[in-house]
Amino acid sequence: MVSQKFSAQDVDRLETVAYASSDNKVAANIDKNETLSRYENSCLQNEIQGVVTAVTKGKNTDEPSYPSHHTLISQCKMKPNKNVYYRVKDLRLRLDNVIIFLVKDHKNFLSESDLVSVRSLNVMYEVMMIDVIRLRDVDFWDLKVPRLDYAQQVQISNERIDKATACAIHYGVNPSMVIRFIKGEYVGESRDANAILSAVSQHINEEDCRHIERIINQGCPSFLNFEERYENKHAVLRRGNQTTFLQYPEVTAKAVNKEEKNSHILPFKGWLVYFSPYCRATPQGIREKNGKFRVIFDASTRMTPDEIVLNDVTNIDDEAEIDFGKAKLNLLINIYNWRISYPKEMIYLALADITACFRFPRIPADVAGAFGFVAEGKYFVSTSMVFGSNISASAWEALRRAIQNTIPTLSQRTDLVEVHKELISQLRWAEENSSHTELVQAFPCAINRGVIDEAGNLLPMKANVYVDDILMAAVFRANILKLLAATIEGIFLVCGRPDFSLRQCPLSLEKWLELIVGPIQIVLGPFWTRIR
């Protein structure tokens, strides 16, 4: 290996070779094709038979024929949108942004001595060059095959990383094309916005309907048009992740594997973020609370006054309204109304949890690279919304309200307990103790009139959703069962029916199996009792 560094003149020469060779090659192809086309048309007009032009030579007919950029875009639900765009500025002024194209087709652009010189620039260039030459002809078709063993994955497959990187090399180091090529879970291909809206539109306003249609078909955020300065991108890369992220390697490895196996992130070789103008990295941190660790996507901390972070450019003006904070108060109001109508009966409390709700909204393919990060020497593109963006909460809100507002109508159905009997049968119940605290009478007012209408019928039962926590209260076991079944159905209508072979169940089965239905619960932290 040559250890000396490239001089400025050498870099300029390579860039000149790259752009001059590339431009001339394209121009020559256009002129040749136009000339041959005119010649062939002229021959046909003069009734000259036979082959006029030769077929392209030197191609291996056994090589896979991958879809073109245009085909991928036309066949994927995530179409390009003028409101969502990311790229580094000034492509022609930086060797980093074009070197992969030269190395991939080095026989057309670079001599052997050029390759040695490029490899000698630094370790990152050396690793990149070896990988590009090694991976440029790797078959990556099976990335499209559903991952039926995802749940058993304990570590990220290096073979999958190689194939994803090979796909990126093939499609111009643009991760949006890789996402569109694989599709499936990465774009929420199984989700049908029309079917979701058909089920919930009568329960939510037009604004939330518009957001849901956009979230399912385009993704979140609704607006990110970001051309980043090269210096800004690489200043963040040099800084790296937070100390907390580096302190817990076992935690980070487990967290990254969990997100990758559930198709929330897409892994590549670590050098891709340095050489792709469509990729950037946001520092990662870890927050520890009560022995539990949560990885934080830190899109807000800046180290210098002029540094631009992702939350600076993610526009929140056209995101959904946030009102989940009312859930706790509404649960208390709900309990009060049950006590008005049933002063002597025990009130059951129950909870349910939605799996990875912040990850449910997908990120538009064209800006997925903007939501990337580095971990364990690999580069990950986030294909699902991150925990730390300024639009994380609002991206989920329209969907949350759709679930919450649909439950009262579903609670009136008499068939759902039977429909979801497999889940319902797994519930555990608290022991009923007759020596409970004396009940306290609640009295009706102009606002709170109880849960019975003037005809003596039970009003539709409510559940309150605080982000991903669903809070329920009802008198009588039959009622709480109907409310639980309605909650399950509401989650499935919005987030999709379970298909364990391909994806996580949208109802958190771990939390469901931990639930003990009864008059006492820990709800959002506080210990709730004395409501019998």
N, C-alpha and C positions, 0 to 999 in steps of 0.2 A: 504494500500500500504506500502511495506517495504521501508524505506527511506535510509538505509545504502547502500554504494556503493560496487560493486564487488571488491574483492581483485584480485591481479595478478594471484594467484593460482586458484581462481574460474574461471577466464576467460580462463586460460590454460586448466582447467578440461573440460569446455564446448567445447572448440575447439577440444580437444582430443576425447570427446564423439562424436562430429559432424563428424569428419573425420573418426574415427575408425568405428563408426556405419554405416556411409554411405558406406565406402569401403567394410566392411564385408557383408553388405546387398546386394550390387551389386554382389560380388563374390559368395555369396550363391545362388542368383537367377540364375547366369550363370551356376553353377555346377548342380543345380537342374534341370534346363531346358534341359541341355545337357543329363543328366542321363535319364530323362523322355522321351526325344526324342529318345534316343538309345533303351530304353525299348519298346516304342511303335512300332518303326520300326522292332524290333526283333519279336514282337508279330504278326505283319502283315505278316512278311516273313514266319512265322510258321502257318499262316492261323487261328490265334486266333481272333475271332470276338467279337464285342462289344466295349464299352467304356473302355479304359485302364486307362486314367488319368481323374481326375475331373476338371470341369471348375472352373475358379477363383471365389471364394465366397466373399461375403461382398460388392459387387458392386451394386450401385443403377442403375437399368437399365433405369430409367427415366432421369438420368443426361445427359446433352448435350455431344455429342462426338465431341470434337474439333480436328481440323487437327493437325497432328504431325508437328514437326519442319521441317522435310524433305519435307512434302507436301506443307507447306507454302512457303518454298524457291523455290520449283520446279514450283509452280503456280504463282509466283509473278515476274513481269518484272525486279525487282531489285535483281539480283542474287549476291551472295557473290563474291567479287573481291579482289585479293591479294593487290591491290593498296589502298584500303579503309578499314581501321580497327581501332577500338578504344577499349581500355580496361585499367582498372587500374592494375598495376603490383601486384605481390605477393599476390594472392588471399588467400592462406592458412595462411598467417601471420596476417590476420586481421579478427576479429570477425564480423565487420560491413559487410563484403562482403559475408558472408555465413549465417548470423543469420536468414534471412527470410526463407531459406530452412528448417531450424530447427523448426522455429515457425509454418510454414505451415503444416509440418508433425510431430508436437510435440509429438504425441502419440507414435511415433516410436523412438524418440530421447530424449525427455525431460520429467522429472518428474514434478509434480505440483510445487514442491519447486523450481525446475529449472526455471519454467515459472515466478514465483514470483520474483526470483532473477534477471532474464533478464529484467523484467518490471521495476525493481528498479534501473537499471543502470542510466537512465536519462529520461527526458520527451520525447525525440525523440524516444527512445526505447519503452517507454510505449505506445505512440500513434501508432507507427508502429505495435506493437504486437496486439493491439486491432483491428486495421484495417485489418491486415493479417488474423486473425481468423474470422473476420466479413465478409471479401470479398472473401475468398478462394473458396467458393462454389457459388458465385454469377454468374448468367448466363449473359454472355456478348455478345451473338450471335448478338443482334440487333445493335451492333456497326457497322456492315457491311451494315446496311440499309441506303440508301441515305438520306441525310439531306435536305428534300424538303422545310423546313421552316427556313433554315440558315439565309436568308436575314433579317428576322424579329427578330433575336436573340438580346436581350439587355444585357444579362449576361450569363456567362458560366454555364452550367447545372452541379450541384453537382452530379446528378445521372450519367451523362456521365463520370465525373471524377472518380467516384467509379468503373464504369464498365471498364474504361481503365486501372485502377489500378488492378482490378481483373484479367484482361487479362495479365497484366505484371506479376503478381504473378504466374499465370498458366504457362507462358512461361519463367520462370526462371529469372524474373526481367530484361529481355532483351528487350528494346524498339523496336529493329529492328524486333522482332517477332510480336509485337503488330501492327506495321506499315504494315507488310506483311499480317497479319490476316485481318485488316480492308481494306487495299488496296484503291481502289477508288481514290478520289481526293488526298490522301496523297502520292501516287506514280505516279500521272498523268496517271492513267490507260486508260483514253480515248484517250491519245495521240498516234499517230502512226508515228514513225520515218520514215518509208518507204514512207508513203503518203506525209509527209512534204518534204522529200528530192526529191520525184518525182515532186513536184510542184516548188521547188526552186533551185535544184542542178545546173541547167544550168546557173544560175545567180551568183553563188558563187564559190570560189575555192575549191579544194579537202580537204584542211585543215579545212575549215569551215564546210564542209559536215561531216567530221570525228567528229568534235566537236559536231555538232547537234545530230548525231546518239548517241554519248556517253552521252550527256546531257539528251536526252529523255529516253534512256534505262537504264542508270546507275545513272546519277545525277552528281551533283557538290559538292565538288571538284573532280578533276580527280585523285588526290593523297593525302591521309592522312593516314599514318601508324603510329599511336600514342599509345604507351604504357606509361601511365602516372604514376608518382610516387604518392602514396597515400597521402604523405605529401603535394605535390603541389596542388592536387585537393582540399584537405580540407583547405588549407590556403586561397584559393580563396573563398571557401564557407563561411569561417569565416568572410572574409572581406565584403561580401555582395555587394549590388548594390550601385551605386554612389548616393551622396546626392541629385543630381538633380532629380533622379528617385523617390526618396522618398518624395520630396517636392510637387509633383503634383499627389496625389493619384487618383483624378478623371480622369486626362489625361491618366495615366498608365492603369487604369481599362478599359477605353474606347478603348485604343490602343490594349490591350491584347484581349478584346472581339472581336474586328474587325478581328484580325489575326486568332483567334480560330474559329470563325464562318465561315471563308473562308478556313478552313482546312490547314492553313499555319503552325500551331503549334498544338501539341497534349498534352492535360492536364492530369496530374497525381496528386496524393496526394504528398504533399511537401516532405515527408520523403524519397521518392524513390531515389532521387539524393544522399542521404547519404549512402544508403544501396545497391545500384546497382553498380557493377564494370563497367557497360556499360554506365554510366551517369556522366556528369560533368555539372558545371554551369559557365557561363561567365557573369561578371557584366554588368548591363544595366544602361544606362544614358539617359538623355533627353537634346536635343538641342532646344532652343527657338529662332525663328527668325520671326520678324514681326508679333508677336502674334500667330504664328503657332508652334506646337510642333512636334518634330520627335524623336522617340525612337531610341537610338543608341546601337547596340550590340558591346560592347567595347572589342574587341579581341586583342588589342595591348598594353594597359596600364599595366605595371608591377610595383609592389610595392617594390620588392627586386631584386638585380642583378641576382639572380639564379632562379627567378620565370619563369616558362615557360607558355606563353600565346598561345592561339590557332593560331594566325597568325604566330607564330614562326615555327610551324610544318606543316602549310598548304602550300604545295609546289606549286609555281606558274609557274614552268618551262613548264608544258604541258597544260597551259591554253591558251585561244584564245587571239590573238592580240587585243589591244585596240586602236581604232582610231576615236571614236565618236567626239573627239574635233574638227575635221575638218568640222563639220556640219554647224556651223555659217558662216565660210568663204565660204563654198560651196553654201550656200543660197545667199550670196552677189554676188557671181559669176553668179549664176542662174538669179538673178534679172538684173544684167548687160546685160546678153545675151538676155533677154526678151526686154530690152530697145533698144538694137542694132536693133532687127528685128521690133519692134513696138515702134517707138519714140514718137508717139502721143496718145497712148492708156493707159488707167489706168491699173496698175498692181494690181491684187487682191492678198492679203496675207491671208493665212488660216493656222490653227494649228489643230493638233490632239494629243491625249495623250493615251499611252498604260497603261492599268490598272496593277498596282503592277508588273512592269516588272522584278524587282530584285527578286520577289517571284516566278516568273514563273519556273526557274530551280529548280527541287527537289533535296534534299540532299539524298545521298545513305542511305538506311535503316541502314546499319551496322555502320554508323558514325553519325546518327541523334542524338544520345545521347551525342555526343561530342559538339553539337551545342545547348545544353539546357540552360535554365536560370530559375531563381526563381522570382516569382512576386506574391504579395498578398497571400503569404503563400502556393502557389501551385508551382509545378514543371512543366515546359513546355519543350517538345522536339520540336525543330524546324525541320519540315519536308520540308520546302522550304527555299531557300537561304536567308541569313540574310543581313541586312544593316549594314555593319561594318567589314565584312570579307575582307581579302586582295584579294580575288578572286570574290567579289560581281560583280564588273564591267565586268570582263572578262567572267564570267559565262553567261552574257547576250549578249556579243558582236557578236558572230556568228549568233544568232537569229536576232539581230538588223540589221546586214548587209543583212541577207536573206530578211527581210521586205523591206529595203531600195532599194536593188538591183532588187527586183521583180517589184516594182511599175512602172518603165518606160515601161515595156512590158505591164503591166495591163492597163496603161493609154491609150493604143491604142485600147482597146476594146470599142465597142460602146454600149454594153448591161449593163454595170455595174451600170450606173446611175439608170436604171430601177430596176436592181436586188436589189440595196440598197436604193430604193426610200423612204422606211419608215424612215430611218435615214436622208437621204438627205432632205426630206421634212421638217425636224425640224430645218434646218439651218436658221439663221437670217442674214440679209444683211445690211451693213452700207448704209446710205443715200448718194447718189452720188451728190456732190456739184460741179457745173460748175465753181465756182470761186476758183478753186484750185491753188496751187503754179504752176508757169510756169515750164513746163517739160524741162529736161536737156537731150540733145542728147548724146547717147553712141556710140562709134565707134569700129568697128571690128579690130581685130589684128590676128596674127598668131595663138594665143591660143584661144581667144574668138571670135567666128564667128557668134554668134546669135543662134536662135532656128529654123531657116529654112534651109533645105538642098538645094543642088544645083538644084534639080528638083522642088523646091518651096513648098515642103511638110513640115509640122510641125514635128520636131524631137520628139521622145518619151519624155514626160515630166518627170521631176525629183522631188523627195522629199528628204529632208535631215533629218536624224533621229539623234537627240542629246539625247542619253540615251533612254528616253521614250517620248520625245517631237518630233513630226513630223512637219517639217517646209516646207510650200509650197508657191509657187508663180506662177501666170499664168495671161496672158492677156485674156480677154473675160470671161464672166460668164460660157459659155458652157465648156471652157477649165478647169477652176478651179473646176467645178462640176465633170468632168471626172477624174481629179487628186484626188479629195477627195474620189470619189468612188473607184479608184484604191488603195488608201491608206487603206480604210476599208477592201477591199478584201485581200491586202497583209498581214494585221494584222491577219485576220481570217485564211488564208492559213497556217501561221506559228504557231499561238497561239490557233487555234481551233475555230470552229463555235460556236456562242453563244448558251448556253443552260441554261437559267436563272434559271431553276428549280434546277440546281445542282451547278452552279458556276457563278462567276462574268463575265460580258461581257469583253473580252480583250480590246475592245475600251472603254475608259473612257467616259461613258455617261454623267457624271457630267460636265466634261470639254467640251464635244461636245455641250451640251445645253447652255453653257456659251459663245460659240464662236459667234462672229459677223464677217462675212467675209467682207473684205474691204481693202482699201489701207493703213490702219493704224492698227498696232498690237503692243502689248507688247510681244517681242520675247526674251526669256531667260533673262528677266529683263529689257533690254533697250527698250525705246519707239521708234518704227520704223515708220517713216513718210517721206514725201517729195520724194516718189518714184513713184508718179503718172505719 
